[in-house]
Amino acid sequence: MTDTTTTRTPGLRPWSMVLGLGFVSLFIDMVSDGAISVGGALLEQLGASAALVGIVTGAATAIALVLRLVTGPWADRTSGYWGFTIVGYAMSAVSVPLLAFTPVLGTASLAAASTLILVERTGKAVRGPAKTVLLADAAGVVGRGKGFGVHKLLDQIGAFAGPLVLAAIAALTGELWPAFLALAIPAVIAMVLLAWLRARVPDTSVYRPVSPATEPTPAAEPTPEPASDATARPRRRTSALSRLSGLSAIPTHVRTTFLLFATFAALTTFGLLSFGVVSFHLVAADLVPVAGVPLVYAAGMAAAAVGALATGWVYDRAGSAILFAVPLLTAFVPGFTLAGTIGLVVLGVVIWGLATGVQDSTVKALVADLVPAEQRGSAYGWFAVFQGVGALAGASIAGALYGNVPVLIVTVVVLQVAAAVLLVVVLRRHRAERMAQPA
């Protein structure tokens, strides 16, 4: 019998791969979140209006979410998980340092900066699904809860540290461009580490347990699958259209509940506006120097980490009623983040961070409870589409109404009341569906 053990021995232990991918995320998030923290401020310096800042930063957030509906199935279809991961990280690693050169481009500076911001978030969409597959393979050995938890911790450290580094450099130099240029250092470190991980473990499926049904045939050539065998494992065709078909495969009553919940998420995402609009306001209202903007963002990221961890713990123990915290917190976001004093704005950013942390973690936990396991991939893809639409609409309208904040506040509050009502309906329907299931 041919020995297949050596061909399935990974070049790194599972925890080493989990930590390696975690540190890649840490360094890239220093780059990405450093840019996000001052994106609106940079565009303002280059002559953008509040409306344009809202459109650009809202579109960037939407791209990072909606494009996953394409890149995820594409990565599945080609099995090119490393390729998508490397390309996606490279897009962020290159685009952010290039922002350093936009102020010297004259009339093209604003268009160039807007394009680079969109490219950076496109990189997030390209790498997101593929990187999660790589991580899930390694984390499956050590425990996915622990593996993903450690990865998220390292990710948040980068999201917190990046804005602090950028703020320090901007404060020392009085300019943003040296800070963007300095972010090339963590970008290079991330890409070198990623290349090393890829070289050590070219195929992360080696971490998956081998069952007798999937163990390679010890023959000289692989045995072809019978063409007439209807039960043979089909090729995965996970295009965007089949994603929609996957959602259609969900029982009607469950699908309706899911779509109501996705609408809830779109409404709450709308109310969270965009930090690009907030950073624009901080600079345009002369509340803080440009170097201080990343510090405000870092406070929001710290609050997001706390919100995600705390509500996740409550969700596991007390149930989904904790999700009402999202519309409750979001209702206060525009009034505080666009206030006229720095104290109120910082308080608003902390509230924004708390709501964002819950939205990015605990809210998505209910999706897994609502939808059958075999349709969760499709459900998460379409859930991201709803959030992307909400992000684009919220940031665009916030920018357009920047000169009339009271109208924006009323709009967001009304939508959060509607979101809370939707959540009541969703939870009641979900409870009834669970009770109707056979014991």
C-alpha positions as CSV (number, residue, x, y, z in Angstrom):
1,M,0.0,0.0,0.0
2,T,1.3,3.4,-1.0
3,D,2.2,5.6,2.0
4,T,0.3,8.8,1.7
5,T,1.2,10.1,5.2
6,T,4.1,12.2,4.0
7,T,2.0,13.9,1.3
8,R,-0.4,15.0,4.0
9,T,2.1,16.2,6.5
10,P,1.9,20.1,6.8
11,G,5.0,22.1,6.9
12,L,3.7,24.0,10.0
13,R,1.8,22.9,13.0
14,P,-1.9,24.0,13.1
15,W,-1.4,26.6,15.8
16,S,1.6,28.0,13.8
17,M,-0.6,28.5,10.8
18,V,-3.4,30.1,12.8
19,L,-0.9,32.5,14.5
20,G,0.9,33.2,11.2
21,L,-2.4,34.2,9.5
22,G,-3.3,36.2,12.6
23,F,-0.1,38.2,12.4
24,V,-0.6,38.8,8.7
25,S,-4.0,40.2,9.5
26,L,-2.4,42.3,12.3
27,F,0.1,43.9,10.0
28,I,-2.3,44.5,7.2
29,D,-5.0,45.9,9.5
30,M,-2.4,48.4,10.7
31,V,-2.2,49.5,7.1
32,S,-6.0,49.3,6.3
33,D,-7.4,50.7,9.5
34,G,-4.7,53.4,9.5
35,A,-6.0,54.5,6.1
36,I,-9.7,54.2,7.2
37,S,-9.1,56.3,10.2
38,V,-8.1,59.4,8.2
39,G,-9.7,58.6,4.8
40,G,-12.3,61.3,5.2
41,A,-9.8,63.8,6.5
42,L,-7.5,63.2,3.6
43,L,-10.3,63.7,1.1
44,E,-11.3,66.9,2.8
45,Q,-7.8,68.2,2.6
46,L,-7.8,67.4,-1.2
47,G,-11.0,69.4,-1.6
48,A,-13.8,66.9,-1.3
49,S,-17.2,67.9,0.0
50,A,-19.0,66.0,2.8
51,A,-21.3,64.5,0.2
52,L,-18.4,63.1,-1.9
53,V,-16.7,61.8,1.3
54,G,-19.9,59.9,2.1
55,I,-20.2,58.4,-1.3
56,V,-16.6,57.3,-1.6
57,T,-16.3,55.9,1.9
58,G,-19.8,54.3,1.8
59,A,-19.0,52.7,-1.6
60,A,-15.7,51.4,-0.2
61,T,-17.5,49.7,2.7
62,A,-20.2,48.3,0.3
63,I,-17.5,46.9,-2.1
64,A,-15.8,45.1,0.8
65,L,-19.1,43.4,1.6
66,V,-21.0,42.9,-1.7
67,L,-18.1,41.7,-3.8
68,R,-17.7,38.7,-1.5
69,L,-20.8,37.3,-3.2
70,V,-18.6,36.9,-6.3
71,T,-15.1,36.3,-4.9
72,G,-16.2,33.6,-2.4
73,P,-17.8,31.4,-5.1
74,W,-14.9,32.2,-7.5
75,A,-12.3,31.0,-4.9
76,D,-14.4,27.9,-4.3
77,R,-14.7,27.1,-7.9
78,T,-11.0,27.4,-8.7
79,S,-9.7,26.3,-5.2
80,G,-7.3,29.1,-5.5
81,Y,-7.5,30.2,-1.9
82,W,-3.9,31.2,-1.6
83,G,-4.0,33.1,-4.8
84,F,-7.1,35.1,-3.8
85,T,-5.6,35.7,-0.3
86,I,-2.3,37.0,-1.7
87,V,-3.8,39.2,-4.3
88,G,-6.3,40.7,-1.9
89,Y,-3.6,41.5,0.7
90,A,-1.3,42.9,-2.0
91,M,-4.0,45.3,-3.1
92,S,-4.2,46.8,0.4
93,A,-0.4,46.6,0.9
94,V,0.2,48.7,-2.3
95,S,-2.8,51.1,-2.4
96,V,-2.4,52.6,1.1
97,P,1.3,53.6,0.8
98,L,0.5,55.1,-2.6
99,L,-1.9,57.6,-0.9
100,A,1.3,59.4,0.2
101,F,1.8,60.6,-3.3
102,T,-1.8,61.9,-4.0
103,P,-1.3,65.5,-2.6
104,V,1.3,66.2,-5.3
105,L,-0.9,65.1,-8.2
106,G,-2.6,68.5,-8.6
107,T,-6.1,68.3,-10.1
108,A,-5.9,64.5,-10.2
109,S,-5.2,64.2,-6.5
110,L,-8.8,63.8,-5.3
111,A,-9.7,61.2,-8.0
112,A,-6.5,59.3,-7.3
113,A,-7.1,59.2,-3.5
114,S,-10.7,58.1,-4.0
115,T,-9.6,55.3,-6.4
116,L,-7.0,54.0,-4.0
117,I,-9.4,54.0,-1.1
118,L,-11.8,51.9,-3.3
119,V,-9.0,49.6,-4.4
120,E,-8.0,49.0,-0.8
121,R,-11.5,47.9,0.2
122,T,-11.7,45.8,-3.0
123,G,-8.7,43.9,-1.7
124,K,-10.6,43.2,1.5
125,A,-13.4,41.6,-0.6
126,V,-11.0,39.6,-2.7
127,R,-9.1,38.0,0.3
128,G,-11.9,37.8,2.8
129,P,-13.6,34.5,1.9
130,A,-10.4,32.7,0.7
131,K,-8.5,33.7,3.9
132,T,-11.3,32.4,6.0
133,V,-11.1,29.0,4.3
134,L,-7.4,28.8,5.0
135,L,-7.9,29.7,8.6
136,A,-10.8,27.3,9.0
137,D,-8.7,24.4,7.8
138,A,-6.0,25.0,10.4
139,A,-8.4,26.1,13.2
140,G,-10.4,22.9,12.7
141,V,-7.6,21.0,14.3
142,V,-7.1,23.2,17.4
143,G,-10.8,24.2,17.8
144,R,-12.4,26.7,15.5
145,G,-13.7,28.8,18.4
146,K,-10.2,29.2,19.8
147,G,-8.6,29.5,16.4
148,F,-10.9,32.2,15.2
149,G,-10.9,33.9,18.5
150,V,-7.1,34.2,18.6
151,H,-7.1,35.4,15.0
152,K,-9.7,38.1,15.8
153,L,-7.7,39.3,18.8
154,L,-4.6,39.8,16.6
155,D,-6.7,41.4,13.9
156,Q,-8.1,43.9,16.5
157,I,-4.6,44.7,17.8
158,G,-3.6,45.7,14.3
159,A,-6.8,47.8,13.9
160,F,-6.0,49.6,17.1
161,A,-2.3,50.0,16.6
162,G,-2.4,51.2,13.0
163,P,-4.2,54.5,13.7
164,L,-1.9,55.1,16.7
165,V,1.2,54.7,14.6
166,L,-0.3,57.0,11.9
167,A,-1.3,59.6,14.5
168,A,2.2,59.6,16.0
169,I,3.9,60.1,12.6
170,A,1.4,62.8,11.5
171,A,1.9,64.6,14.8
172,L,5.7,64.6,14.5
173,T,5.8,65.6,10.8
174,G,2.6,67.8,10.6
175,E,1.7,65.9,7.4
176,L,-0.3,62.8,6.5
177,W,1.8,61.7,3.5
178,P,4.8,60.5,5.6
179,A,2.5,58.4,7.7
180,F,1.0,56.7,4.7
181,L,4.5,56.0,3.4
182,A,5.5,54.5,6.7
183,L,2.7,52.1,6.5
184,A,4.6,50.4,3.7
185,I,6.7,48.8,6.5
186,P,4.0,46.7,8.1
187,A,2.6,46.0,4.5
188,V,5.9,44.5,3.4
189,I,6.2,42.4,6.6
190,A,2.7,41.1,6.1
191,M,3.4,40.1,2.5
192,V,6.8,38.4,3.3
193,L,5.1,36.4,6.1
194,L,2.2,35.5,3.8
195,A,4.6,34.2,1.2
196,W,6.5,32.2,3.8
197,L,3.3,30.6,5.0
198,R,2.3,29.7,1.5
199,A,5.7,28.1,0.8
200,R,5.5,26.0,4.0
201,V,1.9,24.9,3.5
202,P,0.9,25.1,-0.2
203,D,-2.4,23.3,0.5
204,T,-4.1,23.8,3.8
205,S,-6.4,20.8,3.2
206,V,-3.7,18.8,4.7
207,Y,-5.1,19.9,8.1
208,R,-8.4,18.3,7.3
209,P,-9.0,14.8,8.7
210,V,-8.8,12.1,6.1
211,S,-11.8,9.7,6.2
212,P,-11.7,6.3,4.3
213,A,-14.1,7.8,1.8
214,T,-11.8,10.7,0.9
215,E,-8.4,9.0,1.3
216,P,-6.5,8.9,-2.0
217,T,-6.6,5.6,-4.0
218,P,-3.2,4.0,-3.8
219,A,-3.2,3.2,-7.5
220,A,-0.7,4.7,-9.9
221,E,-3.3,6.9,-11.5
222,P,-6.4,8.3,-9.9
223,T,-9.6,6.5,-10.5
224,P,-12.0,8.6,-12.5
225,E,-15.4,9.2,-11.1
226,P,-18.2,7.3,-12.9
227,A,-20.0,9.6,-15.3
228,S,-23.2,7.8,-14.7
229,D,-23.1,7.9,-11.0
230,A,-25.7,10.4,-9.9
231,T,-24.5,10.2,-6.3
232,A,-20.9,11.0,-7.3
233,R,-19.5,14.2,-5.8
234,P,-20.4,17.0,-8.3
235,R,-18.2,19.8,-9.2
236,R,-19.0,22.8,-7.1
237,R,-20.6,25.5,-9.2
238,T,-20.9,28.3,-6.8
239,S,-21.5,31.3,-9.0
240,A,-23.4,34.3,-7.8
241,L,-26.5,32.9,-9.5
242,S,-26.1,29.6,-7.6
243,R,-25.7,31.5,-4.4
244,L,-29.2,32.9,-5.1
245,S,-30.4,29.4,-5.9
246,G,-28.9,28.3,-2.6
247,L,-31.0,30.9,-0.8
248,S,-34.1,29.8,-2.7
249,A,-33.5,26.2,-1.4
250,I,-34.2,27.4,2.1
251,P,-37.8,26.6,3.2
252,T,-40.1,29.6,2.5
253,H,-40.9,30.4,6.1
254,V,-37.3,30.3,7.1
255,R,-36.2,32.4,4.1
256,T,-38.8,35.0,4.9
257,T,-37.4,35.2,8.5
258,F,-33.9,35.5,7.2
259,L,-34.7,38.3,4.7
260,L,-36.5,40.2,7.5
261,F,-33.4,39.9,9.6
262,A,-31.1,41.0,6.7
263,T,-33.3,44.0,6.3
264,F,-32.9,44.7,10.0
265,A,-29.1,44.6,9.5
266,A,-29.3,46.9,6.5
267,L,-31.3,49.5,8.5
268,T,-28.8,49.4,11.4
269,T,-25.8,49.5,9.1
270,F,-27.4,52.6,7.5
271,G,-27.5,54.3,10.9
272,L,-23.8,53.6,11.6
273,L,-22.9,56.1,8.8
274,S,-19.2,55.9,7.9
275,F,-16.1,56.9,9.8
276,G,-15.1,58.7,6.7
277,V,-17.9,61.2,7.3
278,V,-16.9,61.4,11.0
279,S,-13.3,62.1,10.2
280,F,-14.3,64.7,7.7
281,H,-16.4,66.4,10.4
282,L,-13.5,66.3,12.9
283,V,-11.3,68.2,10.5
284,A,-13.9,70.5,8.8
285,A,-15.2,71.6,12.2
286,D,-11.7,72.1,13.5
287,L,-12.3,69.9,16.5
288,V,-9.0,68.1,16.4
289,P,-5.8,68.4,14.3
290,V,-5.4,65.8,11.6
291,A,-3.0,63.9,13.7
292,G,-5.7,63.5,16.4
293,V,-8.3,61.9,14.1
294,P,-6.7,58.4,14.2
295,L,-6.7,58.5,18.0
296,V,-10.5,59.0,17.9
297,Y,-10.8,56.1,15.5
298,A,-8.6,53.9,17.8
299,A,-11.1,54.6,20.6
300,G,-13.9,53.4,18.4
301,M,-11.9,50.2,17.6
302,A,-11.3,49.5,21.2
303,A,-15.0,49.9,21.9
304,A,-15.8,47.6,19.0
305,A,-13.6,44.8,20.5
306,V,-15.4,45.2,23.9
307,G,-18.8,45.3,22.2
308,A,-18.1,42.1,20.2
309,L,-16.7,40.1,23.2
310,A,-19.3,41.3,25.8
311,T,-22.4,40.8,23.6
312,G,-21.1,37.5,22.3
313,W,-20.8,36.2,25.8
314,V,-24.3,37.5,26.6
315,Y,-25.8,36.0,23.4
316,D,-24.5,32.5,24.2
317,R,-25.9,32.7,27.7
318,A,-29.0,34.9,27.6
319,G,-30.2,34.7,24.0
320,S,-30.8,36.9,21.0
321,A,-32.6,39.7,22.9
322,I,-29.2,41.4,23.3
323,L,-29.4,42.3,19.6
324,F,-31.8,45.1,20.5
325,A,-28.7,46.9,21.7
326,V,-27.8,47.5,18.1
327,P,-30.7,49.8,17.0
328,L,-30.7,51.4,20.5
329,L,-27.0,52.4,20.2
330,T,-27.2,53.3,16.5
331,A,-30.0,55.8,17.2
332,F,-27.5,58.0,19.1
333,V,-24.7,57.8,16.5
334,P,-25.4,60.7,14.2
335,G,-26.3,63.1,17.0
336,F,-23.1,62.6,18.9
337,T,-20.6,61.9,16.1
338,L,-21.6,65.0,14.2
339,A,-21.8,67.2,17.4
340,G,-20.0,70.5,17.8
341,T,-17.7,69.5,20.7
342,I,-14.9,67.0,20.7
343,G,-16.2,65.4,23.9
344,L,-19.5,64.5,22.4
345,V,-17.9,63.3,19.2
346,V,-15.6,61.0,21.1
347,L,-18.6,59.7,23.0
348,G,-20.4,59.2,19.8
349,V,-17.5,57.3,18.3
350,V,-17.4,55.0,21.3
351,I,-21.1,54.3,20.8
352,W,-20.5,53.8,17.1
353,G,-17.7,51.3,18.0
354,L,-19.8,49.4,20.4
355,A,-22.6,49.0,17.8
356,T,-20.2,48.2,15.1
357,G,-18.6,45.4,17.2
358,V,-22.0,43.9,17.9
359,Q,-23.0,44.2,14.2
360,D,-19.8,42.5,13.0
361,S,-20.0,39.6,15.4
362,T,-23.1,38.8,17.4
363,V,-25.6,39.9,14.8
364,K,-24.1,37.4,12.4
365,A,-24.4,34.6,15.0
366,L,-28.2,34.7,14.7
367,V,-27.8,34.1,10.9
368,A,-26.4,30.7,11.8
369,D,-29.3,30.0,14.1
370,L,-31.9,31.1,11.5
371,V,-30.6,29.2,8.4
372,P,-29.9,25.4,7.9
373,A,-26.3,24.6,7.9
374,E,-26.1,23.6,4.2
375,Q,-27.4,27.0,3.1
376,R,-25.3,29.2,5.5
377,G,-22.7,30.1,2.9
378,S,-25.4,31.5,0.6
379,A,-27.1,33.2,3.5
380,Y,-23.9,35.0,4.7
381,G,-23.2,36.1,1.1
382,W,-26.6,37.7,0.8
383,F,-26.5,39.1,4.3
384,A,-23.3,40.9,3.3
385,V,-25.2,42.4,0.3
386,F,-27.9,43.8,2.5
387,Q,-25.2,45.3,4.8
388,G,-23.3,46.7,1.8
389,V,-26.4,48.4,0.5
390,G,-27.1,49.9,3.9
391,A,-23.6,51.1,4.3
392,L,-23.6,52.8,0.9
393,A,-27.0,54.5,1.5
394,G,-26.2,55.5,5.0
395,A,-22.8,57.1,4.3
396,S,-24.1,58.8,1.1
397,I,-27.1,60.3,2.8
398,A,-25.1,61.3,5.9
399,G,-22.7,63.2,3.6
400,A,-25.6,64.8,1.7
401,L,-27.3,65.9,4.9
402,Y,-24.1,67.0,6.6
403,G,-25.4,70.6,6.6
404,N,-28.7,69.6,8.1
405,V,-27.8,67.2,10.9
406,P,-31.3,67.4,12.7
407,V,-32.9,65.8,9.6
408,L,-30.3,63.1,9.5
409,I,-30.9,62.4,13.2
410,V,-34.6,62.1,12.8
411,T,-34.1,59.8,9.7
412,V,-31.8,57.5,11.6
413,V,-34.0,57.3,14.7
414,V,-37.1,56.4,12.6
415,L,-35.2,53.7,10.8
416,Q,-33.8,52.3,14.1
417,V,-37.4,52.1,15.5
418,A,-38.3,50.2,12.3
419,A,-35.3,47.9,12.8
420,A,-36.4,47.2,16.4
421,V,-39.9,46.3,15.2
422,L,-38.4,44.0,12.5
423,L,-36.2,42.3,15.2
424,V,-39.3,41.6,17.3
425,V,-41.0,40.0,14.3
426,V,-37.8,38.0,13.5
427,L,-37.4,36.6,17.0
428,R,-41.0,35.7,17.3
429,R,-41.0,33.9,14.0
430,H,-37.7,32.1,14.9
431,R,-39.2,31.0,18.2
432,A,-42.3,29.7,16.5
433,E,-40.2,27.8,13.9
434,R,-38.1,26.2,16.7
435,M,-41.2,25.1,18.6
436,A,-42.7,23.6,15.4
437,Q,-39.6,21.4,14.8
438,P,-40.0,17.8,15.9
439,A,-38.2,16.9,19.1
